[in-house]
Amino acid sequence: MMRRGIRFVALGAVVVAGLSFPGAAAVTPPQFVPRETYEAPGQLASLPDHRKLNFLCMGKGSPTVIFESGFGAGAFAWGRVQPRVAAVTRVCAYDRAGYGFSDSGPLPRDGQAIAHDLERGLAAAGIRGPYVLVAHSAGGLYARLFAARHRREVKGMVFVDSSVEHQPQRIAQLFGTTAASMDGQRRRPARCLEIAEGKGAAPTETERQGCLAGAGPGPAGLGLRPAIWKSQLSELDTLFEETSDQVDRTRGLLKDIPAIVLTASSVDGPPSPAADPGAAAWQSLHHDLATRFLRSQHRLVKSGHLMMNERPEVVAAAAIELVEQARKKR
């Protein structure tokens, strides 16, 4: 039995702990952005259709680092990484449509829709390139689509235990359909949507509180609004179909962008395929991702899937490395 199979489809959100946030002039980079920072909107950028996208930026310098969160997470996912990188350059995290303080967008929420929103949101907010993109989990696919539209402006990409295109199908070829099932990932947003719409069985207080907490920071009662769960379900249902097809069409377009692929590992060094076939296969998928870029590095990191929470110093260092490379070339 492949006990590590869930890693392949683990795209969940992360809640950031809140501690005091030293000023930007501090010599030692601050370790956390307090959760309270994400409980109020930052800069609300108005898109051409009058929807708003919420950006939270800090620091100064170029290139600007843009964070793309994984499934179910908004800007708050980067609270342990953002201040470390902000000590070196400007960094911006944002809430995708339907998350946090961003308005919901038209369905489907596939990769092209998300990349187009980010493109227009950055323009409206006056957040100009060049950029280094740092993307976690499902965000890795969205970042590749954005980069394909802005190849001259994107000077580097960091993939943080990223999802890969057609992931469940590729896993199913190795370990069978059970290992690649997305049922577990759909369960919570589907139930929270029922609760938000007043359908299905009456919710328990535990379920209700779970939906509120699972939505992350945002307007009061965000987790009881249908829009966030519709957005999540649409993202999930298109991620390894339409979005993956869109990523397929970017092959070759991104090869000249420097990239660092960070793969979560439970051990130091490559695992034995016999001892842990799931981890070995996951690393092989990430090795394949790294080969799409002519100047890439594939690094194993002793961490769980939520690497930006468990090893924020590693994620920040990779982003800063690409920032400094871009500055030298310029």
WOCOR-V885142 format. One record per residue. N is the residue number from 1. PSI is psi in degrees with one decimal (999 if undefined). Layout:
N/PSI
N/PSI
This chain:
1/137.3
2/93.4
3/-19.3
4/7.7
5/-32.4
6/-24.6
7/-36.5
8/-26.0
9/17.3
10/102.5
11/18.9
12/167.9
13/169.1
14/138.1
15/128.6
16/132.7
17/149.8
18/121.3
19/172.9
20/146.6
21/106.5
22/162.1
23/161.4
24/-21.7
25/0.2
26/142.9
27/-44.5
28/125.6
29/136.0
30/152.1
31/-26.1
32/149.6
33/127.2
34/144.7
35/-34.1
36/-29.4
37/-34.9
38/-3.8
39/10.4
40/147.5
41/148.6
42/-106.1
43/118.9
44/107.2
45/131.4
46/118.7
47/165.4
48/-28.0
49/13.2
50/3.3
51/157.6
52/138.4
53/135.2
54/122.1
55/141.0
56/109.2
57/151.7
58/163.3
59/173.3
60/152.8
61/175.1
62/146.0
63/160.4
64/131.9
65/126.6
66/126.6
67/131.4
68/117.2
69/163.7
70/-177.6
71/132.3
72/2.4
73/146.4
74/-154.9
75/-31.5
76/-17.5
77/-20.1
78/16.8
79/-20.0
80/-18.1
81/-40.3
82/-47.5
83/-28.8
84/-42.4
85/-30.9
86/-17.1
87/-13.8
88/-34.7
89/178.6
90/137.5
91/141.2
92/126.8
93/158.0
94/161.4
95/122.8
96/163.4
97/130.1
98/-13.1
99/153.7
100/-125.5
101/9.1
102/140.5
103/153.3
104/157.6
105/168.2
106/146.5
107/152.1
108/155.5
109/66.2
110/179.6
111/-39.3
112/-40.0
113/-41.5
114/-44.7
115/-37.4
116/-41.3
117/-46.3
118/-43.8
119/-49.5
120/-32.8
121/-42.7
122/-41.2
123/-44.5
124/-33.8
125/-6.7
126/25.8
127/92.6
128/157.5
129/178.7
130/162.1
131/151.6
132/126.8
133/133.3
134/117.8
135/135.1
136/138.1
137/-123.9
138/-28.3
139/-20.9
140/-35.6
141/-41.9
142/-38.6
143/-36.8
144/-36.2
145/-39.8
146/-44.1
147/-35.7
148/-28.2
149/-14.5
150/51.7
151/-34.8
152/-25.3
153/-23.9
154/114.7
155/-2.2
156/156.1
157/134.6
158/123.7
159/117.8
160/98.8
161/53.9
162/148.4
163/159.0
164/159.6
165/141.5
166/39.1
167/-52.7
168/-38.5
169/-39.5
170/-35.6
171/-38.9
172/-33.7
173/-28.4
174/-40.1
175/1.6
176/162.5
177/-28.3
178/-41.0
179/-23.6
180/8.3
181/139.7
182/6.7
183/-41.5
184/-35.0
185/-28.2
186/-21.4
187/-50.1
188/-51.8
189/-33.4
190/-42.1
191/-40.0
192/-32.9
193/-41.3
194/-46.0
195/-44.1
196/-32.5
197/0.8
198/31.6
199/167.6
200/-166.3
201/149.5
202/133.7
203/146.9
204/163.8
205/-33.9
206/-43.0
207/-44.1
208/-47.0
209/-32.7
210/-38.9
211/-40.8
212/-45.0
213/-38.3
214/-21.0
215/-19.4
216/-177.9
217/144.2
218/-166.5
219/154.0
220/132.7
221/16.7
222/-40.4
223/-9.3
224/16.9
225/132.0
226/-31.0
227/-41.8
228/-38.3
229/-31.7
230/-40.1
231/-46.6
232/-44.6
233/-39.2
234/-41.8
235/-46.7
236/-41.3
237/-19.0
238/-11.8
239/-46.2
240/14.7
241/-92.6
242/-47.7
243/-42.9
244/-39.6
245/-40.0
246/-41.2
247/-37.4
248/-36.6
249/-6.1
250/0.4
251/129.1
252/-22.0
253/-27.5
254/3.8
255/-26.5
256/-0.4
257/126.3
258/139.1
259/145.9
260/122.9
261/115.5
262/123.0
263/125.3
264/137.2
265/143.9
266/-9.2
267/162.1
268/122.0
269/168.6
270/138.2
271/160.3
272/126.3
273/-32.5
274/-39.3
275/-34.9
276/76.6
277/-31.6
278/-47.1
279/-39.2
280/-40.7
281/-39.8
282/-43.0
283/-32.9
284/-39.2
285/-38.9
286/-32.8
287/-41.7
288/-40.3
289/-44.5
290/-32.7
291/-11.7
292/-11.7
293/133.7
294/-32.3
295/84.9
296/158.1
297/136.9
298/117.0
299/132.9
300/135.5
301/125.8
302/100.9
303/163.5
304/-174.3
305/-34.5
306/62.6
307/-33.3
308/-17.9
309/-40.0
310/-35.2
311/58.6
312/-29.1
313/-32.1
314/-44.4
315/-45.6
316/-41.6
317/-38.8
318/-42.7
319/-45.3
320/-37.1
321/-43.8
322/-33.0
323/-46.6
324/-36.3
325/-43.6
326/-37.9
327/-39.2
328/-40.6
329/-36.4
330/999
